[in-house]
Amino acid sequence: MFRFSSSSFLTGTFCVLVLVAVSARAAEKPNVVIVITDDQGYGDLACTGNPVLKTPQIDDLYRDSVRLTDYHVAPTCSPTRCAFLTGHWTNRTGVWHTIMGRSMLRENEVTMGDVFRNGGYATGMFGKWHLGDNYPYRPEDRGFDEVLRHGGGGVGQTPDFWDNAYFDGQYFHNGVAEPADGFCTDVFFDQAKQFIKSQSDAGKPFLAYIATNAPHGPMHSPESFSEPYSDQDTGLANFYGMIANIDENVGELRKFLDESGLTDNTIFIFTTDNGTSAGAKVFNAGMRGAKGSQYDGGHRVPFFIRWPKGKLGGGRDVDPITAHVDVLPTLIDLCAIESPSGVKFDGVSIKPLLTNASGEEWPDRILITDSQRVKDPIKWRQSAVMTNRYRLIDGKALYDIKADPGQSNDVSTEHPDVVERLVNFYEAWWTELEPTFANETSIYLGHPADNPTRLTCHDWITTRMTPWNQSQVRAAMNGDENTGFWNVNVVEDGRYEIRLRRWPVESGKGIDMSLPAGADVPGAKPYRATVGKAITPVKATLEIADQLTEQPCQAGDDDVVFEIDLPAGRTTMTAAFETASGEVYGAYYAYVLKK
């Protein structure tokens, strides 16, 4: 029986006071909510001038935010995300492509998730990660406590759950695939709200990183959102429909924060990851280029930030040039949390610009972005060296962006001093980074956090193209593009079981089976609409750690199993199927288990 005593009363009172004090301190820290969309350019919002698209909720945010008018990212997905989350140049982090093992964020990098978790925050990541699908590269390995994500760079790409489309999919919840009802963007925002509520109820500050795969292709949208744009072609109607759906979700999230009493002390950011993939033919804010381009249309994107308690708002523009590498050091500054030890950011805190506190003139910085999308970086490839006024493109053409925002008039001969200054900056930048390019990432085999390890052809290293989405796996891409190798790191000596598969485990299909086309969804054809091609291999080969072995394939086999002793260390792994006529197909999926 419980006995009441004065000592227990005092102890209980002390605990309550401690909890209140902890909660009070937590409440002083601003929460952070980041919404970053995929393939939505600067001109893909009504508030930035789009004459067709309606985005009333984001327009409302725009009207009461501080807006970065000359904010730059990388021209494609993964390179932006790595810089955004680390404050480092993309090429420094090893992420200069979106596939081919070049989308995995080096394990020595410290992420926004790491920084905020170490700063006492609960951290959640929802949607698109695209910086690695295996240990130690997943968001749950990089500082995020709560994770709901798809695989690879988009729903239906090769590392994603098999036959996923944008509706009623399966997503990896803290590493485990779980079914979810509804449209993908709705699912990710709903999960973020649940996370926010649970942390708010616990009195803990939170970082919610909501990274939608929309409006990235393939172009799927709930029909109620695409219907207002039905006068456009199917792709654009669904591209705009996805943005309209994002807009509604942003509005509902802001309403949720209002009703929860969290708005005043929440830093709310809306931005995107690169230039438009589909909207330039309607409106591109006068810019040249789109996704993938070294011109402004490829990498100048919207960035709106609002924090009422911190006096960030009021509809004010910040015009000096800024970039993705500035975001993490700025948030560290705004939230007054400790900067990671030993890390030197390539970006800077732009808090003085956001708060307009000093009134001093901001220095004319030089920033660099490029679009490599190759196995190994190439000097000057699709590059932009940028200042407030100028853009040096590919080390050759110079544009005065203030006088010529469409970048149509090369003024390099008129300003050789500017060209020389920007070339010299790039040369020093390249010289510093080039030695790091050889520091390749490797997928861990046999680590307790990811055993068995699921390897996919998305991460094959090759000088060509990999089957990066499930339609290409279904079609069994022919020729050299059917093969590649993985960089792997065997964690410890031991016996390993390696299963080679044509189709992933969750498909339930054997190596020599064909697949019917999957069900349609609103909009464009999903990746699963491609009929799955049957192949008839007679043998499978495996090469790893200087050991080459083969096994026969039998009709009806689900997989071919190798048991092999492996020494610890970094190595490469190649796996393939071969038919009687000599056709070679890479093993698109491999499952490696440390026994």
Buried (B, 14 or more C-beta within 10 A) or exposed (E): EEEEEEEEEEEEEEEEEEEEEEEEEBBEBBBBBBBBBBBBBBBBBBBBEBEBBBBEBBBBBBBBBBBBBBBBBBBBBBBBBBBBBBBBBBBBBBBBBBBBBBBBBBBEBBBBBBBBBBBBBBBBBBBBBBBBBBBBBBBBBBBBBBBBBBBBBBBBBBBBBBBBBBBBBBBBBBBEBEEBEEBBBBBBBBBBBBBBBBBBEEBBBBBBBBBBBBBBBBBBBBEEBBEBBEEBEBBBBBBBBBBBBBBBBBBBBBEBBEEBEBBEBBBBBBBBBBBBBBBBEBBBBEBBBBBBBBBBBBBBBBBBBBBBEBEBBEEEEBEBBBBBBBBBBBBBBBBEBEBBEEBEBBBBBBBBBBBEEEEEEBEEBBBBBBBBBBBEBEEBBBBBBBBBBBBBBEBEBBBBBEEBBBBEEBBBEEBEEBBEBBBEBBEEBBEEBEEBBEEBBBBBBBBEBBBBBBBBBBBBBBEBBBBBBBBBBBEBBEEEBBBBBBBBBBBEEBEBBBBBBBBBBEBEBBBBBEBEEBEEBBBBBBBBBBBBBBBEBEBBBBBBBEEEEBBEBEEEBBBBBBEBEBEBEEBBBBBBBBBEEEBBBBBBBBBBBBE
